Amino acid sequence: MKINELIESHSELTDTSASKSAVVLMTRIRLARNLAAQPFPGWAKDAQKKAIRDQCMQAVAALPQMKRGLAIPVESLDELQKQILVERHLISRELCHAKSGSGIVISKDQSCVVMVNEEDHLRIQVLRSGFQFKKVWSTINQLDTDLEEHMDYAFSPKLGYLSACPTNLGTGIRASAMMHLPALVISSQMEKVVRAVNQLGMAVRGLFGEGSDASGSIFQISNQTTLGESEEGIIKHLHGVLTTIVDQELNAREKLLETDPNKLFDKIGRAFGILQNGYLLNSGEAMNLLSLIRLGIDLGIFADGQRAVVDRLFIECQPGHVQHAAKGSFEPSQRDVLRAERLRLEFAKVTAPDFSNAAK
């Protein structure tokens, strides 16, 4: 598979028709692994990094799970291609800045990714739409086991898997869920939720991870502790915390409908009107408007079949995807015009909201 073929095909996050999750958009697990007797990427010389990259990419690409996928050095990608992969949550922003000696292997369905020579020699990732920790863990555990048969991992009987950053020492696992929490945002409860989650040893980040904004009321919540617990224990603890947050979001939605439905309906109705008629939309505003439409879908105001459309547009309204679809290089103001045009076309096909369904 070539990079342009991958970009043109649907990803796990641009085709969520099989997922019916109202709150959890995506489940992801990442494992940090390093090769024994090799310097970490930050310390390796260019020749060492390239030798490690070639060894790792060859081993990963040969796995059955990665058959007919994409295996490519990062320096072979242009800036727009890298941006699109970041927007699809397939690679990190840190990997984009790698000068040489780094690579990626992505499965054909874009659910499995291995980044080579990011912070660690290997960053193994599996993601699925919806709330699917059991399935994601089963997939990544098998992927890791298969890869370990061909590679000698850096491992300490006392400390576990060795990593470039101490925060990944031990299991090397980072499990996360991308959550849509508009009612908690509207009711000004997110700050309280973030404090509680932090006290439980979890991290709360924005749409694209650390340092990013929570556009569209989308938050990534993940474990912080990797040492001293089993992978299953970490996932079980996180799953319990996320389940509680799902309940809080659903309760907040019910309360908004009970206490001030007109305020909520006004927000959703205005969002629908702008998406059908707007001519200038930046990515942040588009995300927030789409967030309100998705909330309306969950409340029965719009048809359930529109959920997958909105989930796809969350990705496709990002700057890289807008530019790629328009086949050119554009300034941000020009992308705002193109984004609004795309959303007008999409929402011209959407039936008007029926607020009476939400009141039932």
Stockholm file with secondary structure:
# STOCKHOLM 1.0

chainA/1-360         MKINELIESHSELTDTSASKSAVVLMTRIRLARNLAAQPFPGWAKDAQKKAIRDQCMQAVAALPQMKRGLAIPVESLDELQKQILVERHLISRELCHAKSGSGIVISKDQSCVVMVNEEDHLRIQVLRSGFQFKKVWSTINQLDTDLEEHMDYAFSPKLGYLSACPTNLGTGIRASAMMHLPALVISSQMEKVVRAVNQLGMAVRGLFGEGSDASGSIFQISNQTTLGESEEGIIKHLHGVLTTIVDQELNAREKLLETDPNKLFDKIGRAFGILQNGYLLNSGEAMNLLSLIRLGIDLGIFADGQRAVVDRLFIECQPGHVQHAAKGSFEPSQRDVLRAERLRLEFAKVTAPDFSNAAK
#=GR chainA/1-360 SS CCHHHHHHSCCTTTCCTTCCCSSEEEEEEEEEECBTTSCCTTTCCHHHHHHHHHHHHHHHHTSGGGTTCEEEEGGGSCHHHHHHHHHTTSSCHHHHTCCSSCEEEECTTSSEEEEESSSSSEEEEEEEESSCHHHHHHHHHHHHHHHHTTSCBCEETTTEECCSSGGGCBSCEEEEEEEECHHHHHTTCHHHHHHHHHHTTEEEEBTTBTTCCCGGGEEEEEECCCSSSCHHHHHHHHHHHHHHHHHHHHHHHHHHHHHCHHHHHHHHHHHHHHHHHCSCCCHHHHHHHHHHHHHHHHTTSSCGGGHHHHHHHHHHTSHHHHHHHHTSCCCHHHHHHHHHHHHHHHHTTSCCCCTTTTTC
#=GC SS_cons         CCHHHHHHSCCTTTCCTTCCCSSEEEEEEEEEECBTTSCCTTTCCHHHHHHHHHHHHHHHHTSGGGTTCEEEEGGGSCHHHHHHHHHTTSSCHHHHTCCSSCEEEECTTSSEEEEESSSSSEEEEEEEESSCHHHHHHHHHHHHHHHHTTSCBCEETTTEECCSSGGGCBSCEEEEEEEECHHHHHTTCHHHHHHHHHHTTEEEEBTTBTTCCCGGGEEEEEECCCSSSCHHHHHHHHHHHHHHHHHHHHHHHHHHHHHCHHHHHHHHHHHHHHHHHCSCCCHHHHHHHHHHHHHHHHTTSSCGGGHHHHHHHHHHTSHHHHHHHHTSCCCHHHHHHHHHHHHHHHHTTSCCCCTTTTTC
//
